[in-house]
């Protein structure tokens, strides 16, 4: 099998699966095409990956590599595309070639389906709807919300598959950090309005009133940082909340392992939220907004993490207080979350299942049936 994977840029959230594809298919049978270079902020955060593997076709590559990319669109047995390249996908489908389109949810709030009011988006969506009529066109939904959104626009009828982002697993898996002091709570990312870090700061204020030993660390930069610093001061949390500029991913992982609880407070604009994968794999208990894609898809409330309503700082504060008071619960959730990522949402699992489904479809056989996790039929 020859596989072409197309994405926006060299993305560390997709590279672990890409490397698994290479291990199984070989350098000659796989290409990873990055359409755009990573922006400066993501490069500082380690998103350039620093990988010069020969199977990566970069946006800055010379003309021969661009032609190679187009050749792969024509010649590959399978294309897994994360871009809305409707023209190239249409060419493949006319040839009867297996093509997967991968995306986060289309109708993210606050605009939702009002995005169709934009003429260019509406034209693209109509072209996509026509493509979806082909039995050789399949949809890879990055989370359950993405699948629900797509069902409102195009019917895939057995051709919609659950997908996500699959972060690198630490080897060996670390032990859950022991707690000897107050609860250490962590958040990391870009400080944007829809990340709703203010919800976390307010919830932590409620926890802090109960336990003066609790600490909150916020890692990242962005337009909301000054507002968040002012909010922490206004709530009297200056000594308990620490702000840190963006750190390389490896250092963030180390902070995750050292923390007791990781919180993802984003609203529904968070298509996935790979920090959930990362924090779980590091053995950190995760509390997440149910509006985020990864939370909806990966977390089962009370089993491998905790969920709260987006923007509800009182509910979040109550969950943090519960974990602060019940160390056994925190450890159980952390351990279960780590197992979830290692056993169900690992890059190897995703690659194995994708290739198994693709091989079955190419052979006109019924694909394997997975009840949960990557490549579960939706």
Secondary structure, 3 states (H helix, E strand, C coil): CCEEEEECCCCHHHHHHHHHHHHHHCHHHEEEEECCCCCHHHHHCCCCCCCCCCCEECCCCCHHHHHHHHHHHHHCCEEEECCCCHHHHHHHHHCCCEEEEEECCCCCCCCHHHHHHCHHHHHHHHHHHHHCCCCCEEEEEECHHHHHHHHCCCCCCCCEEEECCCCCCCCCCCCCCCCCCCCEEEEECCCCHHHCHHHHHHHHHHHHHHCCCCEEEEECCCCCHHHHHHHHHHCCCCCCEEEECCCCHHHHHHHHHHCCEEEECCCCCCCCCCHHHHHHHCCCEEEEECCCHHHHHHCCECCCEEEECCCCHHHHHHHHHHHHHCHHHHHHHHHHHHHHHHHCCCHHHHHHHHHHHHHHHHCCCCCCCCCCCCCCEC
